[in-house]
Amino acid sequence: MTRTHSRLTAQALLCAAVVLANPAWATQYSCTGKVDRVSMNPSGGVNASFTFQSGTMAFQDVCTLTADSAGAGCKGILAMLLLAHQTQRDVIMWFDNSTGSCSTTAWKPLKDVGWYWGPSF
């Protein structure tokens, strides 16, 4: 194998890796809107309903208050959701999935619909 051929093969493999690492069916997008409702269940589950500019998400499972570090993060998310609800400020939520939609059926865990960042003001 020649040096030029090896270099071209390595470049082709690198390009293929980049394409496979960023599939066309995955879409990163954000949804902006109001927090309509914040609720909790007896097990510490935090649920919220959102009306985004381009859709709604009702009674979404956001996170669970637990005694570990995930629970501490959930306390922060709960505080932000409550503040946004009380002040009627818009929140921004970021998703990564194939739908590109700010709507989903009720009672779904937000992580199952690609939520990866937010809320943010």
N, C-alpha and C positions, 0 to 999 in steps of 0.2 A: 504494500500500500504506500502510495507516495505521500509526501508531506502535505501537498495541496489537497489531496483527496481526504486525508485525515482531518485537516482543518475544516473542510466543507462538511464532513460527516459530523464533527463536533458542533458546528454551527447549526446544522439541521436538527440535531438532537436537542440543543438548547432552545431553538424555536418551538419544537414540538412540546417541550416541557412547559414553556410559557403558555402555549395555547391550552394544554390540558389542565394547567393550574388555574386558569381563568375561563371556565366554560361559558359559552354564549348563553346558556340557559339560566345562569345566575345573574341577578340584577341587584345592584345596590341603589337604594333610593331612600328618601325621607318622607315622612308624613307630618304635616303641621296642622294643629287644631286644638280644640278645647278638651279638657277632662270633664266629662259630664257627671261621673259618679265614681266614688272610691268606697270600697267595702272590704270587710275582712270576714273570714270564716273562723270557727272555733279552733281550727288547727293552725292558725297563724297565716293562712293564705291571704295574700293581698290581691284583690281584683279591681279592675278599673274599666270604665266605658269611655270611649273617645269619639268625638265628632271631628273628623279631619276635613280639610278643604275638599278632598276628593274621595270621601267614603267614611264609613263608621266601623267601629269595633266595639261590640257590646260585651260587657262582663268578661274581660280577658284576664286570664290567670297571669299575673305579673311576676310575683315572687312569693317566697314563704319566709316568715320571720322565724329564725332558728337561733340556737345559741352559738353557732359557729360564725366564721367570717362572711359566709354567704348571707346569713341573717343580718349582719351589720350593714352590708350593702343594701339589703332590702329595706332596712330602716331609713336609709338615705333616700331611696327611691320613693318610699311611702311619704316621707316629708315633702319631697318635691311635688308629688302628685296632689297632696293635700293643699299645698301652697298654690299650685296652679288652679285647682278647683275653687278655692276661696277667693282668689284675686281675679279669676277668669282670664288669666294669661294664657297665651298659646304655648303649647309644648311642641317640641320636635322629637320624633322617634325615628330611628334609622333601622331599615330592614335589608335583608339580603336573601332573596328567594326568586323563584321563576315567575311569579305573578306580576310583580311591579304594582301591586294593588294596596290601597289603604283601607280595604274592607275585608272582613273575614267573618265566619260564623261565630256565634256566641260561645262562651265557655271554653275557649281554646287557650292553651298556654302560649303566651306571646313568643317564646323561644321556638315553638313549633311552626310559627309563621315567619321565622327568620329575624326576629328582633335581636339586634346586637348592640345597640347604643341608645341612650336616652333614658329618661326624658331630659330635655334641655330647654332652657328658656331662650 
